[in-house]
């Protein structure tokens, strides 16, 4: 039997095919974001200026080391050192600024893409992965483009300059040194690929471990309730060992780099020293030339080391680059394409609508009409797709077959901005932003609202009393996601928001399901006021919320099983009769 860990490693072993697309991904990202090219050219010019100073130093140093103590040599060496130090500080500062500029542009680009991406993308990508793309992945690509690209171009300049200088000393020594370079390049290429695969495997295992630990720590009450501490302890140890082995392999790969580079460096020095001594004894070169040549060879080794680090950085950043490039390829929602609308002009009709999430089929043939200005309730067994109907109404998803129309106009022909502005939503866990009560009531309200309107909306939503009892009233902070408020209080603020939004269509998805009886009474009263002002679509298991609806739609097994009022369905539909028996509250004895 193949273990889960073996399958994961097999998947990531296929990364070799993905490596081939690294340059394509980089070029794609470079042209997707508005890179500050002028600033980058300035930074590259400064880098090259520093490289030129670096090229000049060994010439002066070799003369001083062999006893040539002349004023122009000494002053030249001092000037090069001082200017090089100043230029180094300038380069670091300007390079950091360039990196920050690129970083913020990529993060802004990714954020805009996420905000305009369809809901289907959010179904397939975890929130933690989205955060990683905005933070870690963008920082990785910014580092490559902002730091390594300018420094690499300067290194190319330095390399060409060093090789040119070497041939001015002695062509025989230069050829001997250049023969060593292919060996270094060969090691760099193979080591880079190996390092990339091992690092990617390790980071994947760390991600799996983090996900496992997060899930288990949130499930501690469940674990203790069912006394499974020993089982989960064993699973935790296995996951920790799984990550440990990958980390151990990565440390071995990282360790190999130093001794191999050391051996290659010794090989290079043996070539220069051995062959140089031979040429020196034969009288073919002078001591000053040999010392200068030796110093420039050391500089050449440094430039080759930079290429090595750049290649490793490119390979290690390939995963981030690929993920961001994939996000750039995703289709975006078109918000302003189509017919603008500011009101619901007719009934909403579902005709032969089929829809599913991936391979999971939800609807096969959905046919019903939501009358304008009426209250429509949607009921059915759990998992029958009631909430999906609301998602389709708001065009979070498009039907795979069939159509949704207002009168004779498909809803897809309306601009997405104007169509979604027709809706107000109150669901089971009404979302709050980390702000004040006032800010949450005004969230999504696209008009100027007076303080009097805010108070009136709170009163209609049965929220005014508890708001006034808060420490700072409407300016009280609700905490992260409304954590400082109870469920009933959050629901009433959401209803107040709906009053202020004054939308044409109200969607209620189990708005009272998680409330106690007192909070439910307050919320239901507010909902009844709100629903009387617009076209309302209600999902609820509570009969008291749906029995007075103008129309009840019963959905079962991907189709509409029945449509009518409470009384009509109660007389004609067996499934609805069963629904009533299961959900009707027992009368007091």
Residue, then its C-alpha position, 0 to 999 in steps of 0.5 A: x500500500x502506498x502511503x500518503x507521504x510517498x504519494x506526496x513525494x511522487x507528486x513533487x518529484x515530478x517538479x522536473x517538468x515544471x522547472x522548464x517553465x521558470x523563465x516563461x514564468x519570470x518573463x510573464x510576471x515582469x510584464x504583468x506588473x509595472x516594474x519601475x524600469x527607470x529606477x532599476x536602470x539607475x540601480x544597475x548603473x550604480x552596481x556597474x560603477x561599483x564593479x568598475x571600482x572593484x576591477x581597478x583595485x587588484x591592479x593597485x594592490x599587486x603593485x603595492x604588494x610587490x614593492x611599487x610604492x609610488x604616490x600615484x599608486x598609493x593615492x589611487x588605491x586609497x581613492x578606489x577603496x574609499x569610493x568603493x566603500x561609499x558606492x557599496x553603501x549607496x548600492x545597498x540603499x538604492x537596491x533596498x528601495x528598488x526591492x521594496x518598490x517591486x515588492x509593493x507592486x507585486x503585492x498590489x497586483x496579486x491583491x487586485x487579482x484576488x479581489x476580482x477573481x471568481x468564487x470558483x478560485x476561492x473554492x480551490x485555493x485555501x486562505x492560508x495559500x492566498x496569504x502566502x502568495x501575497x506575502x512570501x511568494x511576492x517577496x521571493x519574486x521581488x528579491x529575484x527581480x529587485x536584488x539578484x537581477x541588477x547584481x547579476x548584470x553588474x557581475x556579468x560586467x565584472x566577469x567580462x572585465x576580469x577575463x579581459x584583464x587576465x589576458x593582458x597579464x598572460x594568455x597561457x595562465x588565462x586559458x588554464x584558468x578558463x578551463x576550470x570554469x566549465x567544471x564549476x558551471x556543471x556542478x552549479x547546474x546539477x546542484x541547483x536542480x537537486x537543491x530545488x527539489x529537496x527544498x520544495x519537498x521540505x517546504x511541502x512537508x512543513x506545510x502539511x505539518x503546519x496544517x495538521x497541527x493547526x487542525x488538531x489544536x483546534x480539535x482539542x475538545x473533540x479529542x478529549x471528548x472521545x479520548x483519542x489523545x494516544x492516537x493523535x499523539x502517535x499521528x503527531x509524532x509520525x508527522x514530525x518525523x516525516x518533516x524531520x527526515x526531509x529537513x535532514x536531507x535538506x541539511x545534507x544538501x546544503x552542507x555539500x555545497x561548502x566542501x565541493x566549492x572548497x575543492x573547486x577553489x583549491x583546484x583553481x588555486x593549484x592551477x594558478x600557483x603551480x603553472x604560475x611558478x613554472x612561468x615565473x621560474x622560466x622567466x616568462x612573467x614577472x612577480x608583479x604580473x603573477x601577484x596581480x593575476x592571482x588577485x584577479x583570479x580570486x575576483x573571478x572566483x567571486x563572480x562565479x560564486x555569484x552566478x552560483x547563488x543566483x542560480x540556486x535562488x532562481x531554482x528555489x523561487x521557481x515554486x513561488x513564481x509558478x504559483x503567482x504566474x498561475x494566479x495571473x492566468x486565472x480569468x477575472x470577473x468583468x464588473x462593468x461589461x453589460x447593461x447597467x441596472x439600478x432596480x429589479x425590473x421583473x420576476x427572476x426565472x430559473x430555466x433548466x439550470x444545472x450546476x455542480x462544484x467540480x465533479x459534485x453535481x448539485x442541480x440537474x434541472x432546476x425550474x422556478x420563478x421568484x416573483x418580484x416584490x414577494x417573499x419566496x422561501x426555499x426549503x429542502x434536505x441538507x445538501x440539496x443546494x439551497x445556499x447554492x441557489x443564492x450564490x447563483x442569484x448573485x452570479x458568484x457562479x454561472x449555470x453550467x446549463x440553462x439560464x437565469x433571467x429577469x423577464x426576458x434578459x439573462x442576468x449575465x447581461x447585466x453589469x456585475x457591479x450593478x447586479x450585485x448592488x441589488x442584493x442585501x444578504x443576512x446569513x447564519x454567521x453575518x460577517x463583520x469587519x474589524x471596525x466600529x459598529x457604525x463602520x459595519x452598518x455602513x459597509x457596502x452602503x454607497x451613499x452618504x448616510x446621516x446619523x439620524x438614518x443610522x439610528x433609525x436603521x438600528x431601531x428598525x433592526x431591534x439593535x438600538x438598545x444594545x448599541x446604546x448600552x455599549x461603551x462608545x455606542x456606535x463608535x464601539x469597536x466590534x473586534x476581529x470579525x465581530x468577536x466582541x459581539x454576540x451572535x444575535x447582536x451581529x445579526x441585528x447589525x447585519x439587518x441594520x446594514x440591509x436597511x441602510x443598503x435598501x436593496x431591491x432583493x434580500x437574501x436570508x440564509x438561516x439568519x436565525x439558526x444559531x440564536x437563542x430564543x430571545x435573540x431569535x425573536x428580536x432578529x425575526x421581528x427585524x427580518x419581517x420588517x425588512x422583507x416586507x420592503x423588497x423581493x425576499x428569498x429565505x432559506x430556513x429550517x424554522x417553519x415560523x420563518x417560511x410558512x407565511x411566505x408567498x411562495x415556497x420552493x421545495x428542492x430535492x435531488x437536484x430538482x424542484x419537488x414542489x412549489x406553492x404556499x405552505x397550505x398548498x404543499x402541506x396538502x399535496x406534497x409528501x416530502x413537504x409533509x415530512x419536512x413539516x413533521x420533522x421541523x415543527x416544534x412540539x406544542x406545549x403539554 
